[in-house]
Amino acid sequence: DLALESNPSDHPRASTIFLSKSQTDVREKRKSNHINHVSPGQLTKKYSSCSTIFIDDSTVSQPNLRSTIKCVTLAIYYHIKNRDSDRSLDIFDEKSHPLTREEVPDDYYKHDPDHKHIYRFVRTLFSAAQLTAECAIVTLVYLERLLTYAEIDICPSNWKRIVLGAILLASKVWDDQAVWNVDYCQILKDITVEDMNEMERHFLELLQFNINVPASVYAKYYFDLRSLADDNNLSFLLEPLSKERAQKLEAISRLCEDKYKDLSKAAMRRSFSADNLVGIRRSNAILS
């Protein structure tokens, strides 16, 4: 039970690993800016005015795809950069199981990928397979669950195959119309179906076939990704409030208002119940 509660991919109260790994860089960046008196620079965030109202198009139930992928890949970047060691397994090693026909350099395990490189890799898969933003969040949950259960690290030698395995599993569990392994072979031209099947089987075994993602865990990862975005100046997209969107919001608010009107009245009646009490002894106030 203690192990379960300390695992963020299983328990909603456990802190996500990626957010804790990012804090080291965030603190150093803030300290450097303070010492060097670096100003935050020109503000680029949009603010609402009397004439225009900007709203965040991303919600926990419908996250913005582009922003979510950026945040998830940034989380993977911090996992790799601030890893504890280089523990890995052969099934995820890119030298043993290359994704392309290009020769893998001998020093492939020494160079950490930058955020843009990781983002391009994940974005290509999500775009080609037409995956959703929710699938990206579940991908990160499975990735951290794998690292915890299998006691390995995500590093330059294995990050592509670990991310691919997490995306493959998340798309099958989350999306109604799953992308099959052969479809990924059409995206990554040089990988075989047999390799994909073997990697998926190992991934599931290492997860102990635990593919359940509770709603509370999903919500925690979503809001921690937003915190990660704020710490790294990655803003979620703001769009002007259109007439159609305003009408939808108004309709939703009216439904909620009607739904909870009776509950509100009942709560008010309970709050006034003290007026019927008699025999209450009052004492004079003393001013000093």
PyRosetta script that sets phi, psi and omega in degrees:
from pyrosetta import init, pose_from_sequence

init()
pose = pose_from_sequence("DLALESNPSDHPRASTIFLSKSQTDVREKRKSNHINHVSPGQLTKKYSSCSTIFIDDSTVSQPNLRSTIKCVTLAIYYHIKNRDSDRSLDIFDEKSHPLTREEVPDDYYKHDPDHKHIYRFVRTLFSAAQLTAECAIVTLVYLERLLTYAEIDICPSNWKRIVLGAILLASKVWDDQAVWNVDYCQILKDITVEDMNEMERHFLELLQFNINVPASVYAKYYFDLRSLADDNNLSFLLEPLSKERAQKLEAISRLCEDKYKDLSKAAMRRSFSADNLVGIRRSNAILS")
pose.set_psi(1, -38.4)
pose.set_omega(1, 178.5)
pose.set_phi(2, -65.8)
pose.set_psi(2, -39.1)
pose.set_omega(2, 178.4)
pose.set_phi(3, -65.0)
pose.set_psi(3, -37.5)
pose.set_omega(3, 179.6)
pose.set_phi(4, -65.7)
pose.set_psi(4, -43.3)
pose.set_omega(4, -177.0)
pose.set_phi(5, -69.4)
pose.set_psi(5, -23.7)
pose.set_omega(5, 179.2)
pose.set_phi(6, -88.0)
pose.set_psi(6, -3.9)
pose.set_omega(6, -178.5)
pose.set_phi(7, -97.1)
pose.set_psi(7, 113.1)
pose.set_omega(7, -176.2)
pose.set_phi(8, -65.6)
pose.set_psi(8, -24.9)
pose.set_omega(8, -179.1)
pose.set_phi(9, -77.9)
pose.set_psi(9, -9.4)
pose.set_omega(9, 179.8)
pose.set_phi(10, -115.9)
pose.set_psi(10, -30.1)
pose.set_omega(10, -172.5)
pose.set_phi(11, -120.3)
pose.set_psi(11, 130.9)
pose.set_omega(11, -175.2)
pose.set_phi(12, -69.1)
pose.set_psi(12, -19.9)
pose.set_omega(12, -177.3)
pose.set_phi(13, -91.1)
pose.set_psi(13, -11.2)
pose.set_omega(13, 179.4)
pose.set_phi(14, -79.8)
pose.set_psi(14, 137.7)
pose.set_omega(14, -178.0)
pose.set_phi(15, -70.9)
pose.set_psi(15, 139.4)
pose.set_omega(15, 178.4)
pose.set_phi(16, -65.3)
pose.set_psi(16, 144.8)
pose.set_omega(16, -176.4)
pose.set_phi(17, -70.3)
pose.set_psi(17, -41.3)
pose.set_omega(17, -175.5)
pose.set_phi(18, -63.4)
pose.set_psi(18, -35.9)
pose.set_omega(18, -178.4)
pose.set_phi(19, -70.0)
pose.set_psi(19, -39.2)
pose.set_omega(19, 177.9)
pose.set_phi(20, -67.7)
pose.set_psi(20, -36.0)
pose.set_omega(20, 178.4)
pose.set_phi(21, -69.5)
pose.set_psi(21, -28.3)
pose.set_omega(21, -179.2)
pose.set_phi(22, -78.8)
pose.set_psi(22, -21.7)
pose.set_omega(22, -173.5)
pose.set_phi(23, -64.8)
pose.set_psi(23, -30.1)
pose.set_omega(23, 178.3)
pose.set_phi(24, -60.5)
pose.set_psi(24, -47.8)
pose.set_omega(24, 179.3)
pose.set_phi(25, -67.9)
pose.set_psi(25, -37.7)
pose.set_omega(25, -179.7)
pose.set_phi(26, -63.9)
pose.set_psi(26, -44.3)
pose.set_omega(26, 179.6)
pose.set_phi(27, -64.5)
pose.set_psi(27, -41.8)
pose.set_omega(27, 179.4)
pose.set_phi(28, -65.1)
pose.set_psi(28, -38.5)
pose.set_omega(28, 179.1)
pose.set_phi(29, -65.2)
pose.set_psi(29, -43.7)
pose.set_omega(29, 178.9)
pose.set_phi(30, -66.0)
pose.set_psi(30, -39.6)
pose.set_omega(30, 179.0)
pose.set_phi(31, -64.8)
pose.set_psi(31, -41.8)
pose.set_omega(31, 179.2)
pose.set_phi(32, -64.8)
pose.set_psi(32, -42.0)
pose.set_omega(32, 178.8)
pose.set_phi(33, -64.3)
pose.set_psi(33, -36.2)
pose.set_omega(33, 180.0)
pose.set_phi(34, -70.1)
pose.set_psi(34, -42.7)
pose.set_omega(34, -179.0)
pose.set_phi(35, -67.2)
pose.set_psi(35, -42.4)
pose.set_omega(35, -177.0)
pose.set_phi(36, -88.9)
pose.set_psi(36, 3.8)
pose.set_omega(36, 179.0)
pose.set_phi(37, 54.2)
pose.set_psi(37, 44.9)
pose.set_omega(37, 179.6)
pose.set_phi(38, -84.8)
pose.set_psi(38, 126.3)
pose.set_omega(38, 178.9)
pose.set_phi(39, -79.0)
pose.set_psi(39, 154.9)
pose.set_omega(39, 179.5)
pose.set_phi(40, -64.2)
pose.set_psi(40, -11.5)
pose.set_omega(40, 179.0)
pose.set_phi(41, 87.3)
pose.set_psi(41, -175.7)
pose.set_omega(41, -178.2)
pose.set_phi(42, -68.1)
pose.set_psi(42, 133.1)
pose.set_omega(42, -179.9)
pose.set_phi(43, -72.3)
pose.set_psi(43, 127.5)
pose.set_omega(43, 179.7)
pose.set_phi(44, -110.3)
pose.set_psi(44, -5.1)
pose.set_omega(44, -179.4)
pose.set_phi(45, -71.4)
pose.set_psi(45, 138.3)
pose.set_omega(45, 179.8)
pose.set_phi(46, -83.7)
pose.set_psi(46, 140.7)
pose.set_omega(46, 179.0)
pose.set_phi(47, -121.8)
pose.set_psi(47, 145.5)
pose.set_omega(47, -180.0)
pose.set_phi(48, -72.7)
pose.set_psi(48, 149.0)
pose.set_omega(48, 177.8)
pose.set_phi(49, -133.1)
pose.set_psi(49, -176.2)
pose.set_omega(49, 179.6)
pose.set_phi(50, -66.0)
pose.set_psi(50, -29.9)
pose.set_omega(50, -175.8)
pose.set_phi(51, -92.3)
pose.set_psi(51, -28.8)
pose.set_omega(51, -176.2)
pose.set_phi(52, -136.1)
pose.set_psi(52, 133.7)
pose.set_omega(52, 177.1)
pose.set_phi(53, -114.3)
pose.set_psi(53, 123.7)
pose.set_omega(53, 178.0)
pose.set_phi(54, -100.4)
pose.set_psi(54, 136.5)
pose.set_omega(54, 178.8)
pose.set_phi(55, -127.2)
pose.set_psi(55, 151.9)
pose.set_omega(55, 177.1)
pose.set_phi(56, -80.8)
pose.set_psi(56, 123.1)
pose.set_omega(56, -175.4)
pose.set_phi(57, -83.5)
pose.set_psi(57, 1.1)
pose.set_omega(57, -176.8)
pose.set_phi(58, -105.1)
pose.set_psi(58, 130.3)
pose.set_omega(58, 175.3)
pose.set_phi(59, -130.0)
pose.set_psi(59, 168.3)
pose.set_omega(59, -178.2)
pose.set_phi(60, -65.0)
pose.set_psi(60, -29.1)
pose.set_omega(60, 179.3)
pose.set_phi(61, -88.2)
pose.set_psi(61, -25.2)
pose.set_omega(61, 178.4)
pose.set_phi(62, -137.7)
pose.set_psi(62, 78.2)
pose.set_omega(62, -179.1)
pose.set_phi(63, -70.3)
pose.set_psi(63, 152.9)
pose.set_omega(63, 174.8)
pose.set_phi(64, -72.0)
pose.set_psi(64, 127.7)
pose.set_omega(64, -172.3)
pose.set_phi(65, -62.6)
pose.set_psi(65, -52.7)
pose.set_omega(65, -175.3)
pose.set_phi(66, -62.7)
pose.set_psi(66, -45.5)
pose.set_omega(66, -179.2)
pose.set_phi(67, -66.1)
pose.set_psi(67, -38.9)
pose.set_omega(67, -179.3)
pose.set_phi(68, -65.9)
pose.set_psi(68, -42.9)
pose.set_omega(68, 178.5)
pose.set_phi(69, -63.2)
pose.set_psi(69, -39.9)
pose.set_omega(69, 177.7)
pose.set_phi(70, -60.6)
pose.set_psi(70, -43.1)
pose.set_omega(70, -178.7)
pose.set_phi(71, -69.3)
pose.set_psi(71, -41.7)
pose.set_omega(71, 180.0)
pose.set_phi(72, -63.9)
pose.set_psi(72, -43.2)
pose.set_omega(72, 179.1)
pose.set_phi(73, -68.4)
pose.set_psi(73, -30.7)
pose.set_omega(73, 174.8)
pose.set_phi(74, -67.4)
pose.set_psi(74, -38.2)
pose.set_omega(74, 175.9)
pose.set_phi(75, -62.1)
pose.set_psi(75, -42.3)
pose.set_omega(75, 177.5)
pose.set_phi(76, -63.8)
pose.set_psi(76, -39.9)
pose.set_omega(76, 178.4)
pose.set_phi(77, -58.1)
pose.set_psi(77, -45.2)
pose.set_omega(77, 179.6)
pose.set_phi(78, -69.1)
pose.set_psi(78, -32.4)
pose.set_omega(78, 175.1)
pose.set_phi(79, -59.8)
pose.set_psi(79, -44.4)
pose.set_omega(79, -177.8)
pose.set_phi(80, -72.8)
pose.set_psi(80, -45.7)
pose.set_omega(80, -175.3)
pose.set_phi(81, -64.8)
pose.set_psi(81, -43.6)
pose.set_omega(81, -175.4)
pose.set_phi(82, -106.8)
pose.set_psi(82, 35.1)
pose.set_omega(82, 178.8)
pose.set_phi(83, -69.4)
pose.set_psi(83, 155.8)
pose.set_omega(83, -179.3)
pose.set_phi(84, -78.7)
pose.set_psi(84, -38.2)
pose.set_omega(84, 179.9)
pose.set_phi(85, -156.0)
pose.set_psi(85, -159.4)
pose.set_omega(85, -178.9)
pose.set_phi(86, -123.7)
pose.set_psi(86, 39.5)
pose.set_omega(86, 178.1)
pose.set_phi(87, -68.1)
pose.set_psi(87, 131.4)
pose.set_omega(87, -177.1)
pose.set_phi(88, -149.4)
pose.set_psi(88, 177.6)
pose.set_omega(88, 176.7)
pose.set_phi(89, -128.1)
pose.set_psi(89, 150.8)
pose.set_omega(89, -174.9)
pose.set_phi(90, -61.3)
pose.set_psi(90, -34.4)
pose.set_omega(90, -176.8)
pose.set_phi(91, -62.8)
pose.set_psi(91, -25.0)
pose.set_omega(91, -179.6)
pose.set_phi(92, -100.9)
pose.set_psi(92, -3.5)
pose.set_omega(92, -177.3)
pose.set_phi(93, -74.4)
pose.set_psi(93, 126.8)
pose.set_omega(93, -175.4)
pose.set_phi(94, -73.8)
pose.set_psi(94, -22.2)
pose.set_omega(94, 177.2)
pose.set_phi(95, -71.6)
pose.set_psi(95, -41.2)
pose.set_omega(95, -180.0)
pose.set_phi(96, -77.3)
pose.set_psi(96, -33.2)
pose.set_omega(96, -178.3)
pose.set_phi(97, -131.4)
pose.set_psi(97, 75.9)
pose.set_omega(97, -177.0)
pose.set_phi(98, -66.5)
pose.set_psi(98, 147.6)
pose.set_omega(98, 178.8)
pose.set_phi(99, -89.2)
pose.set_psi(99, -17.6)
pose.set_omega(99, 179.4)
pose.set_phi(100, -133.5)
pose.set_psi(100, 168.8)
pose.set_omega(100, 178.6)
pose.set_phi(101, -79.2)
pose.set_psi(101, -11.6)
pose.set_omega(101, 178.2)
pose.set_phi(102, -65.4)
pose.set_psi(102, 140.6)
pose.set_omega(102, -177.8)
pose.set_phi(103, -68.3)
pose.set_psi(103, 131.7)
pose.set_omega(103, 179.2)
pose.set_phi(104, -79.3)
pose.set_psi(104, 125.6)
pose.set_omega(104, -179.4)
pose.set_phi(105, -59.1)
pose.set_psi(105, 152.3)
pose.set_omega(105, -179.7)
pose.set_phi(106, -65.0)
pose.set_psi(106, -29.5)
pose.set_omega(106, -179.1)
pose.set_phi(107, -98.9)
pose.set_psi(107, 29.2)
pose.set_omega(107, -176.0)
pose.set_phi(108, -61.2)
pose.set_psi(108, -24.5)
pose.set_omega(108, -176.0)
pose.set_phi(109, -87.8)
pose.set_psi(109, -1.0)
pose.set_omega(109, -175.0)
pose.set_phi(110, -97.5)
pose.set_psi(110, -21.0)
pose.set_omega(110, -171.3)
pose.set_phi(111, -107.6)
pose.set_psi(111, 116.2)
pose.set_omega(111, 178.1)
pose.set_phi(112, -72.7)
pose.set_psi(112, 135.5)
pose.set_omega(112, 176.1)
pose.set_phi(113, -72.2)
pose.set_psi(113, 146.7)
pose.set_omega(113, 176.3)
pose.set_phi(114, -84.5)
pose.set_psi(114, 172.3)
pose.set_omega(114, -175.5)
pose.set_phi(115, -62.5)
pose.set_psi(115, -39.0)
pose.set_omega(115, -178.3)
pose.set_phi(116, -63.6)
pose.set_psi(116, -37.9)
pose.set_omega(116, -179.9)
pose.set_phi(117, -65.1)
pose.set_psi(117, -44.7)
pose.set_omega(117, 178.7)
pose.set_phi(118, -65.0)
pose.set_psi(118, -41.6)
pose.set_omega(118, -179.1)
pose.set_phi(119, -62.6)
pose.set_psi(119, -43.2)
pose.set_omega(119, -179.8)
pose.set_phi(120, -62.9)
pose.set_psi(120, -40.1)
pose.set_omega(120, -179.8)
pose.set_phi(121, -64.0)
pose.set_psi(121, -48.8)
pose.set_omega(121, -178.0)
pose.set_phi(122, -69.7)
pose.set_psi(122, -41.5)
pose.set_omega(122, -179.1)
pose.set_phi(123, -61.6)
pose.set_psi(123, -39.0)
pose.set_omega(123, 179.0)
pose.set_phi(124, -61.5)
pose.set_psi(124, -43.9)
pose.set_omega(124, 179.5)
pose.set_phi(125, -65.9)
pose.set_psi(125, -44.4)
pose.set_omega(125, -177.9)
pose.set_phi(126, -67.8)
pose.set_psi(126, -37.4)
pose.set_omega(126, -179.7)
pose.set_phi(127, -69.7)
pose.set_psi(127, -45.3)
pose.set_omega(127, -177.3)
pose.set_phi(128, -69.3)
pose.set_psi(128, -38.2)
pose.set_omega(128, -178.9)
pose.set_phi(129, -89.7)
pose.set_psi(129, -4.1)
pose.set_omega(129, 179.8)
pose.set_phi(130, 55.0)
pose.set_psi(130, 51.6)
pose.set_omega(130, -179.9)
pose.set_phi(131, -88.4)
pose.set_psi(131, 161.8)
pose.set_omega(131, -175.1)
pose.set_phi(132, -97.3)
pose.set_psi(132, 167.1)
pose.set_omega(132, 178.2)
pose.set_phi(133, -66.7)
pose.set_psi(133, -34.9)
pose.set_omega(133, 177.5)
pose.set_phi(134, -60.5)
pose.set_psi(134, -35.3)
pose.set_omega(134, 178.3)
pose.set_phi(135, -63.8)
pose.set_psi(135, -33.3)
pose.set_omega(135, 179.0)
pose.set_phi(136, -66.2)
pose.set_psi(136, -40.0)
pose.set_omega(136, 179.5)
pose.set_phi(137, -67.4)
pose.set_psi(137, -42.6)
pose.set_omega(137, 177.7)
pose.set_phi(138, -64.4)
pose.set_psi(138, -34.3)
pose.set_omega(138, 175.9)
pose.set_phi(139, -57.7)
pose.set_psi(139, -45.2)
pose.set_omega(139, 179.6)
pose.set_phi(140, -66.1)
pose.set_psi(140, -36.7)
pose.set_omega(140, 177.1)
pose.set_phi(141, -61.9)
pose.set_psi(141, -47.2)
pose.set_omega(141, 179.7)
pose.set_phi(142, -64.3)
pose.set_psi(142, -36.7)
pose.set_omega(142, -179.6)
pose.set_phi(143, -63.5)
pose.set_psi(143, -47.0)
pose.set_omega(143, -179.6)
pose.set_phi(144, -69.7)
pose.set_psi(144, -31.5)
pose.set_omega(144, 176.8)
pose.set_phi(145, -67.0)
pose.set_psi(145, -39.0)
pose.set_omega(145, 177.6)
pose.set_phi(146, -63.4)
pose.set_psi(146, -47.2)
pose.set_omega(146, -178.6)
pose.set_phi(147, -61.5)
pose.set_psi(147, -35.3)
pose.set_omega(147, -178.6)
pose.set_phi(148, -77.1)
pose.set_psi(148, -47.9)
pose.set_omega(148, -177.3)
pose.set_phi(149, -67.4)
pose.set_psi(149, -46.2)
pose.set_omega(149, -175.1)
pose.set_phi(150, -85.5)
pose.set_psi(150, -9.3)
pose.set_omega(150, -179.8)
pose.set_phi(151, 55.2)
pose.set_psi(151, 52.0)
pose.set_omega(151, 176.2)
pose.set_phi(152, -124.4)
pose.set_psi(152, 174.6)
pose.set_omega(152, 177.9)
pose.set_phi(153, -119.0)
pose.set_psi(153, 151.1)
pose.set_omega(153, 172.0)
pose.set_phi(154, -93.8)
pose.set_psi(154, 122.6)
pose.set_omega(154, -171.2)
pose.set_phi(155, -141.1)
pose.set_psi(155, 178.0)
pose.set_omega(155, -176.0)
pose.set_phi(156, -57.8)
pose.set_psi(156, -26.4)
pose.set_omega(156, -176.0)
pose.set_phi(157, -82.6)
pose.set_psi(157, -16.8)
pose.set_omega(157, -173.3)
pose.set_phi(158, -133.1)
pose.set_psi(158, -2.2)
pose.set_omega(158, -169.9)
pose.set_phi(159, -62.4)
pose.set_psi(159, -37.1)
pose.set_omega(159, -177.4)
pose.set_phi(160, -65.1)
pose.set_psi(160, -43.9)
pose.set_omega(160, -176.9)
pose.set_phi(161, -74.3)
pose.set_psi(161, -33.6)
pose.set_omega(161, 176.1)
pose.set_phi(162, -66.6)
pose.set_psi(162, -44.7)
pose.set_omega(162, 178.9)
pose.set_phi(163, -64.7)
pose.set_psi(163, -42.0)
pose.set_omega(163, 178.1)
pose.set_phi(164, -61.5)
pose.set_psi(164, -43.5)
pose.set_omega(164, 178.9)
pose.set_phi(165, -63.8)
pose.set_psi(165, -40.0)
pose.set_omega(165, 178.9)
pose.set_phi(166, -66.4)
pose.set_psi(166, -41.3)
pose.set_omega(166, 178.3)
pose.set_phi(167, -65.4)
pose.set_psi(167, -43.2)
pose.set_omega(167, 179.8)
pose.set_phi(168, -58.6)
pose.set_psi(168, -45.8)
pose.set_omega(168, -178.7)
pose.set_phi(169, -70.9)
pose.set_psi(169, -42.7)
pose.set_omega(169, -179.2)
pose.set_phi(170, -62.9)
pose.set_psi(170, -38.8)
pose.set_omega(170, -179.2)
pose.set_phi(171, -67.1)
pose.set_psi(171, -33.1)
pose.set_omega(171, 179.6)
pose.set_phi(172, -75.8)
pose.set_psi(172, -36.2)
pose.set_omega(172, -177.3)
pose.set_phi(173, -79.3)
pose.set_psi(173, -40.6)
pose.set_omega(173, -170.3)
pose.set_phi(174, -88.0)
pose.set_psi(174, -50.8)
pose.set_omega(174, -173.3)
pose.set_phi(175, -77.4)
pose.set_psi(175, 142.0)
pose.set_omega(175, 179.0)
pose.set_phi(176, -66.6)
pose.set_psi(176, -42.0)
pose.set_omega(176, 178.2)
pose.set_phi(177, -102.2)
pose.set_psi(177, 93.4)
pose.set_omega(177, -173.0)
pose.set_phi(178, -71.2)
pose.set_psi(178, 147.9)
pose.set_omega(178, 173.9)
pose.set_phi(179, -90.5)
pose.set_psi(179, 122.4)
pose.set_omega(179, -176.0)
pose.set_phi(180, -79.9)
pose.set_psi(180, 164.5)
pose.set_omega(180, -177.6)
pose.set_phi(181, -60.3)
pose.set_psi(181, -36.8)
pose.set_omega(181, 179.9)
pose.set_phi(182, -65.0)
pose.set_psi(182, -28.4)
pose.set_omega(182, 178.3)
pose.set_phi(183, -67.9)
pose.set_psi(183, -37.7)
pose.set_omega(183, 177.2)
pose.set_phi(184, -67.2)
pose.set_psi(184, -28.5)
pose.set_omega(184, 176.4)
pose.set_phi(185, -68.5)
pose.set_psi(185, -23.5)
pose.set_omega(185, 174.3)
pose.set_phi(186, -76.0)
pose.set_psi(186, -27.3)
pose.set_omega(186, 178.5)
pose.set_phi(187, -80.8)
pose.set_psi(187, -49.7)
pose.set_omega(187, 176.2)
pose.set_phi(188, -99.2)
pose.set_psi(188, 94.3)
pose.set_omega(188, -166.0)
pose.set_phi(189, -59.4)
pose.set_psi(189, -30.2)
pose.set_omega(189, -169.6)
pose.set_phi(190, -97.6)
pose.set_psi(190, 1.2)
pose.set_omega(190, 179.1)
pose.set_phi(191, -95.0)
pose.set_psi(191, 145.8)
pose.set_omega(191, -176.8)
pose.set_phi(192, -97.6)
pose.set_psi(192, 158.7)
pose.set_omega(192, 178.1)
pose.set_phi(193, -65.0)
pose.set_psi(193, -36.4)
pose.set_omega(193, 179.7)
pose.set_phi(194, -62.2)
pose.set_psi(194, -40.7)
pose.set_omega(194, 177.8)
pose.set_phi(195, -65.3)
pose.set_psi(195, -42.5)
pose.set_omega(195, 178.8)
pose.set_phi(196, -62.7)
pose.set_psi(196, -42.8)
pose.set_omega(196, -179.5)
pose.set_phi(197, -64.0)
pose.set_psi(197, -42.9)
pose.set_omega(197, -179.8)
pose.set_phi(198, -64.9)
pose.set_psi(198, -43.1)
pose.set_omega(198, 179.5)
pose.set_phi(199, -63.9)
pose.set_psi(199, -40.7)
pose.set_omega(199, 178.9)
pose.set_phi(200, -64.1)
pose.set_psi(200, -40.8)
pose.set_omega(200, 180.0)
pose.set_phi(201, -64.4)
pose.set_psi(201, -43.9)
pose.set_omega(201, 178.0)
pose.set_phi(202, -64.4)
pose.set_psi(202, -40.8)
pose.set_omega(202, -179.6)
pose.set_phi(203, -59.7)
pose.set_psi(203, -46.5)
pose.set_omega(203, -179.5)
pose.set_phi(204, -64.8)
pose.set_psi(204, -40.8)
pose.set_omega(204, 179.2)
pose.set_phi(205, -64.6)
pose.set_psi(205, -40.2)
pose.set_omega(205, 179.1)
pose.set_phi(206, -68.2)
pose.set_psi(206, -29.8)
pose.set_omega(206, 175.3)
pose.set_phi(207, -80.5)
pose.set_psi(207, -1.1)
pose.set_omega(207, -176.3)
pose.set_phi(208, 57.5)
pose.set_psi(208, 31.4)
pose.set_omega(208, 178.7)
pose.set_phi(209, 59.5)
pose.set_psi(209, 23.8)
pose.set_omega(209, 176.5)
pose.set_phi(210, -91.5)
pose.set_psi(210, 94.2)
pose.set_omega(210, -178.6)
pose.set_phi(211, -109.2)
pose.set_psi(211, 8.7)
pose.set_omega(211, 179.7)
pose.set_phi(212, -76.0)
pose.set_psi(212, 133.4)
pose.set_omega(212, 176.1)
pose.set_phi(213, -124.4)
pose.set_psi(213, 102.2)
pose.set_omega(213, 179.1)
pose.set_phi(214, -62.0)
pose.set_psi(214, 152.9)
pose.set_omega(214, -179.6)
pose.set_phi(215, -60.5)
pose.set_psi(215, -36.1)
pose.set_omega(215, -179.8)
pose.set_phi(216, -66.7)
pose.set_psi(216, -36.5)
pose.set_omega(216, 177.8)
pose.set_phi(217, -69.9)
pose.set_psi(217, -43.1)
pose.set_omega(217, 177.9)
pose.set_phi(218, -58.7)
pose.set_psi(218, -45.4)
pose.set_omega(218, -179.3)
pose.set_phi(219, -64.5)
pose.set_psi(219, -39.0)
pose.set_omega(219, 178.9)
pose.set_phi(220, -61.1)
pose.set_psi(220, -44.9)
pose.set_omega(220, 179.6)
pose.set_phi(221, -64.5)
pose.set_psi(221, -38.3)
pose.set_omega(221, 179.7)
pose.set_phi(222, -62.1)
pose.set_psi(222, -48.6)
pose.set_omega(222, -176.6)
pose.set_phi(223, -72.6)
pose.set_psi(223, -30.5)
pose.set_omega(223, 175.1)
pose.set_phi(224, -69.6)
pose.set_psi(224, -32.8)
pose.set_omega(224, 174.9)
pose.set_phi(225, -66.6)
pose.set_psi(225, -35.7)
pose.set_omega(225, 175.7)
pose.set_phi(226, -66.9)
pose.set_psi(226, -38.5)
pose.set_omega(226, 176.0)
pose.set_phi(227, -63.7)
pose.set_psi(227, -40.1)
pose.set_omega(227, 177.1)
pose.set_phi(228, -62.0)
pose.set_psi(228, -39.2)
pose.set_omega(228, 178.4)
pose.set_phi(229, -64.1)
pose.set_psi(229, -43.5)
pose.set_omega(229, 179.1)
pose.set_phi(230, -63.0)
pose.set_psi(230, -40.5)
pose.set_omega(230, -179.0)
pose.set_phi(231, -66.7)
pose.set_psi(231, -25.2)
pose.set_omega(231, -175.8)
pose.set_phi(232, -114.1)
pose.set_psi(232, 18.5)
pose.set_omega(232, 176.6)
pose.set_phi(233, 57.2)
pose.set_psi(233, 36.1)
pose.set_omega(233, 173.5)
pose.set_phi(234, -103.3)
pose.set_psi(234, 102.1)
pose.set_omega(234, -175.4)
pose.set_phi(235, -87.4)
pose.set_psi(235, 140.2)
pose.set_omega(235, 171.6)
pose.set_phi(236, -73.0)
pose.set_psi(236, 148.9)
pose.set_omega(236, -172.6)
pose.set_phi(237, -64.1)
pose.set_psi(237, 133.5)
pose.set_omega(237, 174.4)
pose.set_phi(238, -110.4)
pose.set_psi(238, 132.2)
pose.set_omega(238, -179.5)
pose.set_phi(239, -124.7)
pose.set_psi(239, 146.6)
pose.set_omega(239, 177.1)
pose.set_phi(240, -60.5)
pose.set_psi(240, 141.8)
pose.set_omega(240, 179.8)
pose.set_phi(241, -73.5)
pose.set_psi(241, 114.4)
pose.set_omega(241, -179.9)
pose.set_phi(242, -85.8)
pose.set_psi(242, 166.9)
pose.set_omega(242, -179.7)
pose.set_phi(243, -63.4)
pose.set_psi(243, -41.8)
pose.set_omega(243, -179.1)
pose.set_phi(244, -65.5)
pose.set_psi(244, -42.1)
pose.set_omega(244, 179.7)
pose.set_phi(245, -66.6)
pose.set_psi(245, -37.7)
pose.set_omega(245, 179.2)
pose.set_phi(246, -64.0)
pose.set_psi(246, -39.5)
pose.set_omega(246, 179.3)
pose.set_phi(247, -66.2)
pose.set_psi(247, -37.1)
pose.set_omega(247, 178.0)
pose.set_phi(248, -67.0)
pose.set_psi(248, -43.1)
pose.set_omega(248, 178.6)
pose.set_phi(249, -62.7)
pose.set_psi(249, -39.2)
pose.set_omega(249, 179.3)
pose.set_phi(250, -66.1)
pose.set_psi(250, -40.3)
pose.set_omega(250, 179.1)
pose.set_phi(251, -64.6)
pose.set_psi(251, -41.4)
pose.set_omega(251, 179.0)
pose.set_phi(252, -64.9)
pose.set_psi(252, -41.6)
pose.set_omega(252, -179.2)
pose.set_phi(253, -65.8)
pose.set_psi(253, -35.8)
pose.set_omega(253, 177.9)
pose.set_phi(254, -66.6)
pose.set_psi(254, -38.9)
pose.set_omega(254, 177.4)
pose.set_phi(255, -62.2)
pose.set_psi(255, -44.0)
pose.set_omega(255, 178.6)
pose.set_phi(256, -65.7)
pose.set_psi(256, -37.7)
pose.set_omega(256, -179.8)
pose.set_phi(257, -64.5)
pose.set_psi(257, -43.6)
pose.set_omega(257, 179.0)
pose.set_phi(258, -67.1)
pose.set_psi(258, -35.6)
pose.set_omega(258, -176.3)
pose.set_phi(259, -67.2)
pose.set_psi(259, -39.2)
pose.set_omega(259, -174.0)
pose.set_phi(260, -103.6)
pose.set_psi(260, 8.7)
pose.set_omega(260, -178.4)
pose.set_phi(261, -65.0)
pose.set_psi(261, -44.9)
pose.set_omega(261, -179.3)
pose.set_phi(262, -65.6)
pose.set_psi(262, -39.1)
pose.set_omega(262, 178.7)
pose.set_phi(263, -64.6)
pose.set_psi(263, -37.3)
pose.set_omega(263, 179.3)
pose.set_phi(264, -65.6)
pose.set_psi(264, -41.6)
pose.set_omega(264, 179.0)
pose.set_phi(265, -64.2)
pose.set_psi(265, -40.9)
pose.set_omega(265, 179.4)
pose.set_phi(266, -63.6)
pose.set_psi(266, -38.6)
pose.set_omega(266, 179.5)
pose.set_phi(267, -67.1)
pose.set_psi(267, -36.9)
pose.set_omega(267, 178.9)
pose.set_phi(268, -66.5)
pose.set_psi(268, -39.5)
pose.set_omega(268, 178.3)
pose.set_phi(269, -63.0)
pose.set_psi(269, -38.8)
pose.set_omega(269, 178.7)
pose.set_phi(270, -67.9)
pose.set_psi(270, -32.5)
pose.set_omega(270, -178.0)
pose.set_phi(271, -70.8)
pose.set_psi(271, -24.5)
pose.set_omega(271, -180.0)
pose.set_phi(272, -94.3)
pose.set_psi(272, 6.6)
pose.set_omega(272, -176.3)
pose.set_phi(273, -67.1)
pose.set_psi(273, -21.9)
pose.set_omega(273, -179.3)
pose.set_phi(274, -69.8)
pose.set_psi(274, -18.0)
pose.set_omega(274, -180.0)
pose.set_phi(275, -67.2)
pose.set_psi(275, -22.3)
pose.set_omega(275, -177.4)
pose.set_phi(276, -86.6)
pose.set_psi(276, -4.8)
pose.set_omega(276, -179.4)
pose.set_phi(277, -74.0)
pose.set_psi(277, 141.8)
pose.set_omega(277, 179.1)
pose.set_phi(278, -123.4)
pose.set_psi(278, 161.1)
pose.set_omega(278, 176.3)
pose.set_phi(279, 77.7)
pose.set_psi(279, 18.7)
pose.set_omega(279, 179.1)
pose.set_phi(280, -78.5)
pose.set_psi(280, 124.6)
pose.set_omega(280, -177.6)
pose.set_phi(281, -86.2)
pose.set_psi(281, 128.0)
pose.set_omega(281, -178.7)
pose.set_phi(282, -109.0)
pose.set_psi(282, 144.1)
pose.set_omega(282, 179.3)
pose.set_phi(283, -116.6)
pose.set_psi(283, 148.4)
pose.set_omega(283, -179.7)
pose.set_phi(284, -71.6)
pose.set_psi(284, 142.0)
pose.set_omega(284, 177.8)
pose.set_phi(285, -75.5)
pose.set_psi(285, 144.1)
pose.set_omega(285, 178.4)
pose.set_phi(286, -112.7)
pose.set_psi(286, 119.6)
pose.set_omega(286, 179.8)
pose.set_phi(287, -98.0)
pose.set_psi(287, 132.6)
pose.set_omega(287, 179.6)
pose.set_phi(288, -130.5)
pose.dump_pdb("model.pdb")
